[in-house]
Amino acid sequence: MAPPRRPRKGADVLAFDRVDRPSLADMAHASISRSILAGEVPPGTQLKETHLADQLGMSRAPIREAFKRLADEHLVVERPRYGVFVREFDADDIADIYNLRVAIETTAARLFIRAGASTTPLRALVDEMEAAAGRGDTEAVVDAEVRFHQTLCDLCGNGYVSAVFRNLQGPIHMAMGMDDRNYVDLDEIVHEHDPVVDALEGGDEQVAVAVIAEHITSSVASVIERLGGDPGRILD
């Protein structure tokens, strides 16, 4: 029996990707982002490096890095000589966000149908919304709803559509939160997603586009009015 061959030099070095722990900047970003999106830090609030560094138990450098990422995600704004503030959204911002959502998601719906994508992940997220609504957890409903619409874009087969939605997920999340907090009955939010999934399963692009456009714009007019804007800015 021949002896086993000796491995070539370097053959024992396997090409696995290194698994890195989250950096302090990652953890700071996650903590601040979560608080902003949950409405725990109101729009217009100043975020102070020193205070956050003390609260999170880290130096100011990772806080500054987190601020840069949050600004890229449109969740905070930096005002020279004044500091960093949680972004405020006015009526025009909400109208712009929802008009863009209609453009992105109706395109995603058409591509989703053409790709023959499965609605199973979307049904699962509707179930998740329903469970959160049953607990009376508005923020969990909003979170699952954002992921529902991101998943629609992810499954459409066009990476650019998915990337555009993901890049704007922060403002979309905040706008959805403002919209969803108008509902007295959280179950109503949940059930508004059933016709969307049904339309995607039906396979008729025109029907799906109409259903999704109506779904996105049906309730936002009251938010725009409350902010002193013109609901007519929402495109038909």
N, C-alpha and C positions, 0 to 999 in steps of 0.2 A: 504494500500500500504506500503510495507516494506521500511524503510529508506535506502538510499544508503549506501553501505558498505564503511567503512573508509579504505583508502589505507594503505597497509602495510608500515611499516617504511622503508624509502628509495625508495619506489615505484615511487616517483616523480623525482627521479634522472634518467634521460634517458641516454641510452648508445650511445650518438652521439660522433663521432670523433671530436676532437678539431680542429678548423680551425685556422692555424697559419699564420701570415703575413710573407712575405719573410724577411729573415734576411738581415742584411747589407752585409754579405758575399755573399748571394744569389744575391743581387742586383749588387755587384761589379763583381761577376763572369759573370752575364748576360751581363753587359755593356762591359767588356773587351773581352769576347768571341765574342759578336756581332761585335765589331770593328775589331777583328782579322779575322773572317770569311768573313767579307765584304771587306777585303783587305785594310782597312783604316790604319792599322798598319802593315807595311811590314815585311816579315820574316827577322829575324836577329836583329830586333829592341829590344833594352834593355827596359824593363819595370821597372820603379823605384817606389818603395812603396810610398815614400814621395810625388812625383809628382802626382801619381794616387789618393792618399788620399786627397790631396788638390783639385784636379779636381773633385772628386766625393763627396766631402764634408763629409768625414768620417775619422776615425782613421786608423792607419796602420794595426791593427789586422785583420779586415775583408779582407783587401787587401792580407795579407799573406795567409789567408784561401782560398781566391779565387785562388791564385797562385798554391796552392796544388792541387785544383780540376782541374785547367787547365793543370797541369803537368800530372795528371792521365788520362786526355783526350788527351794527346799527342799534345797539342797546344802550350805549352811552354816547355823550358828546363831550369833547374837550373845549373849554372856553379859555383862551389865553388869558393869563393873569388871574383867572378866577378858579379854575380847577375842572374836575370831571363831574358830570351830572348824569343821572338817569334820564334817558331821552324821553321827551314829551311828544305825544302824537296829537295833532289837531285834526279837524274834520277833513282838511285836504289830504293829509297823510293817509287817513283811513280810506278815503275814496280812491287814492292812488294805489294803495296796497290791494284793495279788493278788485279794482279794474285789472291789475296785473295778475291777480289770482285767477280771474276768469280766463284771461288769455293763456296762462300756463296750463291750467287744469283741463280746459276744454281740449287743448292740443293733446295733453296726456291721455285723456279719455279716448280720443280717436285712435291714438297709437296703441293704447292698451287693447282695444278691441281688435285691431289689425294683427297684433302680436299673439292673439289668443291667450292672453295671460289669465292666470287663475285668480278668482276673487276670494279664495280661501283666506289669505292674510287679511283682507279687508273685512271679511265677516268676523274674524277673530278680534279685530280692533273694535268693531261695533259691540261685540260681547264684552270687551274690556270697558268700553264707555258705559255700557248698561250696568255693569257691576259697580263702577265708580258712582254712577248716578244713584244707585240703590243705597250707597253709603252716604250720599249727600256731599260727596267730595268734588266740588266744582273744579279745582285745579287739576285733579286727576282726569276729569272729563276733558278739559281743555288739552291736556298733554296727549291723551289718546287720540283726540280729534286731529291735532296737528300731525301726529304720526300716521293717521289714516290718510291724510292728503299727501304727505310725503311719500307714503308707500305707493299710492296711486301713481305718482310721478316716477318712483323708482322702478316700478314694474312695466312702465310703458315702452321700455326698450331704447329710449333715447337718453343717453347720459347727460346731455346738455340741459334737457328739460329738468332732470332730477337735480343737477347741480345748481340751476337757477333758483329752484324752490328752496334747496338746502341753504344757499347763501343768504336768502331772505327769511329764513325760518324764525329768526328772533323777532323782527317786526310783525311777521304774520302771526306768531304765537301771541304777542301782546295785543294785536288787533282782534284776534279771535277771543282772547280773554275778555276784552271790553265788550264784545258782542255777546258772548255766552253769559256774562254776569247779568244781562238783561232778563234772562229767562227765570221765571218763578219755578217752573217744573223742568228739572234737568233731563227727565225722560224724553221731553220734547226734542231736545238736541239729539239724543240717541236715535230716535225714530226718524229724524230728518235724513239720516244716512242710509236707511234701508232702500228708498227709491233710487239712490245713486248706485248702489251695488246691483239692484235689480236691472237698472238700465244698462250697466256694463255687461251683465250676464245676457241681456236680451240681444246684444250684438248689433243694434242699429245705431250707427254713429250720430245721426242727426238727433235722435231721441236722447241719447246719452249726453250730447253737448247741451241740449236745452235743459235737461234735468239738472246737470251740474251747475250751469250758469244760474238757474233759479235757486238752487241750493245755496250757492255762495252769496248771492245778493239779496235774498228774501228778507233778512232780518237786520242788515247793516244800516238801513236808512234811519232807524231810530237812534243808532249810535251817532250818526252824522248830525242829525237834528239836535241831539242833546249837546253836542259840541259846538252848536251854532252854525253849522254848515248847510250846504244845499244838497239834499239827497239826489237831485237831478244830475249831479256829477257822476253818479254811477251809470256806466254805459248799459244800454239795453242789450 
